[in-house]
Amino acid sequence: MRRRAAAGGLLGAVVVLAGCAGPPAQAAPAPGTASAAPLRVVVVGDSITEMDCPDFDAGVLGQGSWAWWATGRGWT
């Protein structure tokens, strides 16, 4: 009887864990390639956000801003 209870408990644990598994992760697009949807980020910042940006509100970023680097423009 103990074997059946242990087997039932093990089977139940496997079913629960399998049910918790999400869908497989999709690979991220390679750097420099277009993705299906543009990345949208809301930035609430201060002087280190705007830094040397000619017009931050219009999306014109300067290299001194962390936002410029976060967009991937600084990567080669």
BALOBA-1460 file (C-alpha; in Angstrom, 3 decimals):
// residues 76
<rec num="1" residu="m" x="0.000" y="0.000" z="0.000"/>
<rec num="2" residu="r" x="2.877" y="2.373" z="0.759"/>
<rec num="3" residu="r" x="4.323" y="1.879" z="-2.720"/>
<rec num="4" residu="r" x="1.038" y="2.881" z="-4.324"/>
<rec num="5" residu="a" x="0.804" y="5.955" z="-2.132"/>
<rec num="6" residu="a" x="4.392" y="6.913" z="-2.936"/>
<rec num="7" residu="a" x="3.850" y="6.311" z="-6.654"/>
<rec num="8" residu="g" x="0.641" y="8.339" z="-6.562"/>
<rec num="9" residu="g" x="2.405" y="11.173" z="-4.737"/>
<rec num="10" residu="l" x="5.264" y="11.131" z="-7.228"/>
<rec num="11" residu="l" x="2.871" y="11.109" z="-10.169"/>
<rec num="12" residu="g" x="0.932" y="13.995" z="-8.635"/>
<rec num="13" residu="a" x="4.123" y="16.008" z="-8.165"/>
<rec num="14" residu="v" x="5.134" y="15.416" z="-11.791"/>
<rec num="15" residu="v" x="1.720" y="16.534" z="-13.037"/>
<rec num="16" residu="v" x="1.809" y="19.676" z="-10.877"/>
<rec num="17" residu="l" x="5.334" y="20.581" z="-11.982"/>
<rec num="18" residu="a" x="4.514" y="19.938" z="-15.629"/>
<rec num="19" residu="g" x="1.486" y="22.191" z="-15.323"/>
<rec num="20" residu="c" x="3.648" y="25.001" z="-13.937"/>
<rec num="21" residu="a" x="6.028" y="24.945" z="-16.866"/>
<rec num="22" residu="g" x="5.404" y="27.825" z="-19.240"/>
<rec num="23" residu="p" x="5.787" y="27.826" z="-22.989"/>
<rec num="24" residu="p" x="9.361" y="27.562" z="-24.265"/>
<rec num="25" residu="a" x="11.178" y="30.881" z="-24.497"/>
<rec num="26" residu="q" x="11.657" y="32.325" z="-27.948"/>
<rec num="27" residu="a" x="15.109" y="33.386" z="-28.991"/>
<rec num="28" residu="a" x="15.737" y="37.125" z="-28.989"/>
<rec num="29" residu="p" x="16.475" y="38.692" z="-32.372"/>
<rec num="30" residu="a" x="20.135" y="39.189" z="-33.158"/>
<rec num="31" residu="p" x="21.513" y="42.675" z="-32.385"/>
<rec num="32" residu="g" x="21.045" y="45.033" z="-35.283"/>
<rec num="33" residu="t" x="18.092" y="43.166" z="-36.773"/>
<rec num="34" residu="a" x="14.565" y="44.483" z="-36.876"/>
<rec num="35" residu="s" x="12.111" y="42.995" z="-34.432"/>
<rec num="36" residu="a" x="8.382" y="42.586" z="-34.935"/>
<rec num="37" residu="a" x="7.467" y="45.459" z="-32.627"/>
<rec num="38" residu="p" x="9.474" y="48.524" z="-31.644"/>
<rec num="39" residu="l" x="10.696" y="48.731" z="-28.086"/>
<rec num="40" residu="r" x="8.839" y="51.351" z="-26.093"/>
<rec num="41" residu="v" x="10.277" y="52.623" z="-22.844"/>
<rec num="42" residu="v" x="8.922" y="55.219" z="-20.438"/>
<rec num="43" residu="v" x="11.723" y="57.254" z="-18.903"/>
<rec num="44" residu="v" x="11.293" y="59.395" z="-15.841"/>
<rec num="45" residu="g" x="14.640" y="60.809" z="-15.047"/>
<rec num="46" residu="d" x="16.904" y="63.613" z="-14.126"/>
<rec num="47" residu="s" x="20.145" y="65.146" z="-15.345"/>
<rec num="48" residu="i" x="21.824" y="61.789" z="-16.056"/>
<rec num="49" residu="t" x="18.882" y="60.842" z="-18.242"/>
<rec num="50" residu="e" x="18.905" y="63.987" z="-20.379"/>
<rec num="51" residu="m" x="22.674" y="64.711" z="-20.139"/>
<rec num="52" residu="d" x="23.820" y="66.064" z="-23.525"/>
<rec num="53" residu="c" x="20.641" y="65.247" z="-25.461"/>
<rec num="54" residu="p" x="19.816" y="68.018" z="-27.919"/>
<rec num="55" residu="d" x="16.062" y="67.292" z="-27.590"/>
<rec num="56" residu="f" x="15.326" y="64.374" z="-25.279"/>
<rec num="57" residu="d" x="11.541" y="64.809" z="-25.498"/>
<rec num="58" residu="a" x="11.689" y="64.384" z="-29.283"/>
<rec num="59" residu="g" x="13.903" y="61.300" z="-28.973"/>
<rec num="60" residu="v" x="17.143" y="62.993" z="-30.013"/>
<rec num="61" residu="l" x="19.592" y="61.389" z="-27.612"/>
<rec num="62" residu="g" x="23.208" y="62.206" z="-26.845"/>
<rec num="63" residu="q" x="25.973" y="59.742" z="-25.932"/>
<rec num="64" residu="g" x="26.152" y="61.123" z="-22.397"/>
<rec num="65" residu="s" x="22.673" y="59.816" z="-21.588"/>
<rec num="66" residu="w" x="22.160" y="56.287" z="-20.316"/>
<rec num="67" residu="a" x="19.109" y="56.151" z="-22.577"/>
<rec num="68" residu="w" x="21.353" y="56.414" z="-25.656"/>
<rec num="69" residu="w" x="23.308" y="53.365" z="-24.536"/>
<rec num="70" residu="a" x="20.163" y="51.464" z="-23.526"/>
<rec num="71" residu="t" x="18.844" y="51.719" z="-27.092"/>
<rec num="72" residu="g" x="21.840" y="49.745" z="-28.328"/>
<rec num="73" residu="r" x="23.376" y="52.588" z="-30.293"/>
<rec num="74" residu="g" x="26.633" y="52.345" z="-28.380"/>
<rec num="75" residu="w" x="27.248" y="48.683" z="-29.189"/>
<rec num="76" residu="t" x="29.438" y="47.653" z="-32.071"/>
